[in-house]
Each structure stands twice: as structure tokens, then as C-alpha cells.
């Protein structure tokens, strides 16, 4: 139970969290991990933030709040088990919201509608970042298809940069295989690489991206 000295105010999140997690039974070390083991959500690290959050909540036994729908408040004649289940969810829900708020940057926090339901709050955050991910994915696709080697620096470095963009796209679920990366990389090379392009077209076997890097200088 939250101590009377702690009020439900975002400015007192440290007080609320330390009191409740400290009473959880795992001691100060777990409180430290719960508070600092979640990377602050800043707009570009949503996937890692969510993994950190889920691990911390699971360790604290608060993940019930994001796994299950909110139970109905027990009626006056409810059983002890029903009351205990609701009390457990209620605390998990309250603490999960506080932990999420504490692990979000002020900018991100200001863009998410407040909620008294942890599961719905997390879904709102997920929706916000799915929209951001679509925009980022579109930006990466445009970047990859627009990349051209102008002769400045090493062609290998240029191809490695294209691979890096391609790997980032795979992280967003884009099905970009090595054959497509080879094709896009060759298209990005100028006429000076005409012989390499002709060899690629003439051969029946597909080239690996490593082979393309090896023959480009």
C-alpha cells in the first residue's frame, strides 16, 4: 500500500515507486534495476524500451497489468480469492503506469494520452510508435533506392552503407534479401563499373553481397 506521505503526482514518482517496489520483498537492488534497467523512451528506441519494460514488469510480477484485461471490481459478496485477484491487478496496474511514466522522456510523455489502464496506455504508446516506424521505414526505403556512388571514397564503403540501411529495413520487417541488395547496389554504381554489371547479368548464379564487396574497389 502506498504510504500517506506519497501523493499520486508525477513529480512524486520516485517516492511512489521506491515505496511500492521496496515493499515488494526484493529489496533496494530490485528497485534500482526496475528504475534504471529500463532505457528511457526517447522516440527512437521503442522496441528496446518495450523489451526492457516487459522484463522488469515480469521480474516484479506486475506484468499481469499488460497481459490481462482489467477484471471487474468485486461485488460486495465476492469471494476472498476474487478480491485478492482484483487487489493484485489493481496494484500491478497502478505500478505499471508509474514505471512507464518514469521511463519516458518528457517529450514522448506529452504526446501520449493519459490513461488509468496500463494495458490501454501501453497500446496507445505502441500505436504512436507504429506510426513513427512507418514513417521511418518509408524514409529508409527512399534513402536506399536513392543512394548513388559518385566516385568519392571507396566503392566498398558505399556498398557497406547500403547494406547498413538494408539491415535497418529488415529490422522493420521489410523482406529485403541479399539478391535485392546486390541488385540495388549495382544499380547505384556509375558507368565506370560497367564491366562488373555486365558480368553480373551474364552469370546464371546469384552473387552474394560479400562477393560484390570483394570485387569492388
N, C-alpha and C positions, 0 to 999 in steps of 0.2 A: 504494500500500500504506500502511496506517495505521502511523504511527510508533510505536515501542515505548513512548514516553512517554505516549501516549494510550491509556487503557483504555476498554473498551466499557461505559460507565456514563453514565446520563442526565445526571449532573452535569457530564460532560466533553463534552457535545455540541458546544460551541463549538470545543474542541480538535480533535475528530474531523472536524467539518465543514470548519474552516479548513484543516486539513492536506490532506484529500482534494480539496476544491474548488480549493485553491491549486495542487495538483499536476495539476489538470485541463488547465491550459495557457492559461487565460483571464486569470489574474492576480487581484489583490485586488479589482478593481472588480466582477468577476462574483461573487466570494464575497460582497461586500456586497449585491449585488442578490439573490442566492439566499437570503441570510439575512433581509434586511429587506424584500424586494419581495413577500413573501407575508404578507398580513394575518393576524394571529393568529386562529385559530379559537376563537370565544368562545361559541358556542351560537346565535347569530342571523345569522351571515354565512357559512353553509356554502357556498352557491353561489359567492360571490366567492372564498372561500378555495380551493375546488377549481379554479376558473379560474386563480388565481394560481399554485397548485401545479403544474398541468399545464404552464403556460407556463415556469415555472422549470425543471422537470424536462426539458422538451423542449429548452430552451436549453443545459442541461448535458449533454444526451444520456443522461439517466438514465431517461427515460420508458419504456424497454424493460421496466422492472420492473413497471409498471402496465398495459402494453398486452399483454404476453405471459405465458402460463403459465410457471411455473418449469421450466427444462429439466432433464433427468435428469443427474445427476453423471456426467461422462465415465468410461468404463471404463478400465482400465489400458492397453489397446491403442488408445485413441481417437486420432483424427487431431489434428493441430495446430489445425485450424480448429474442431473440436468443443470442444477445451479452451479455445481463445480465446473462443468464443461463451459458454461457461459462465462463464468468468472475468469477462467483460464484464457478464453478467446478475448475477452474484454481487455485484459491486461496486455496480452500479446499484441492486440490491435493498437492500443494506446502507445506502447513502447516502440512498435514498428514504425508508426508515424513519426515519433520523435527522432528515432535513429535516422530515418530517411531525411527529415528536415535538417538534422545536424550534419549530414554528409552531402548536402547540396550547396553549391555556391549561391550567393545572394541573387545573381543574375538569373540563374536557372530557376531558383525557388520562386522568383517573382513572376515567371511565365507559366507556372502550373497552378490550376485552380485548386484551392484548399479543399480538403475532404476529411471527414471524421471516420472514413472507412479505409484501412490500409490497403486492401486489395484493389479498391477502386482508385485510390491515389496512385498506386504503382502502375495501374493500367493507363491512367492519364499521362504519367511520365513516359511510359513506353510508346504511347500514341504520338506524343510530341517528338520523340526522337526517331520514330519510324519515318515521320515526315522529313526530319532533318537528314536521315540516312538516304532517302530517295533523292533529295537534292544533291547530297554529296556523291552518290552513285552516278547521277547524271553528269555532274561536273568531272568526275574521273573518266567516264566514257568519252566525253568530249576532249579531255586532255590527251587520252591515249590515241584517239583517232587523228588528232591534230598535230601530234609530235612529228617533227621533221629534223633530220640530221643535216645541218648546214655546213659541215666541214670543220666546225670549231671543236677542238679537243679530239678525243678518241671515240671512234665509232662504237667500240665495245662498251664504253661508259654510257653512251646514248642508248644502246640496246638494254643495258642493265637498268637504266632509268625507266625504260618502257616496261621491263619485267616487274619492277617495283610497283608501278601503277597497276599493272595487271594483277599482281598478288593482292593489292588493296581491294581491287574489284571482286576478287574471289572471296574476300572476307565479307563482302556484302551479298554473297550468294550468286554472283554472276558466273555463269558457266563459260569460263574462258580457258580453253585448253591450250597446250603448247603449240599445236598446229596453227591456231589462230594468232597466237603471239608471234610465231615465226613469220606468218603472212603479213601481219601489221608492221613488224619490224622491217621486213624487206621493202614494203611499200614506203616506209619513211626514209629510205636511203636515196641519195641523189643518183644522177646518171653515171657518176664515177664508179658505181657498184653494179654496172650493167652486166658484167661477166658473172658475178655471183648470182644475180637474179635469173639470168638465163640458165645457169646450172641447176638452180632450184626447180625451174619449170620443166627442164629436160629430164630430171630424175624421177623415177616412179616412187622411190621410197620417200617417206616424210623425213624432214630434218628435225632434229631436236633443237631446242633453244640453246643448249650448251654447244652443239656443233656450230650453229650460226655464230655464236660469240667467238668461238675458236678461229674461224676463218676470216672474221672481220678485223681489220686493223685500222 
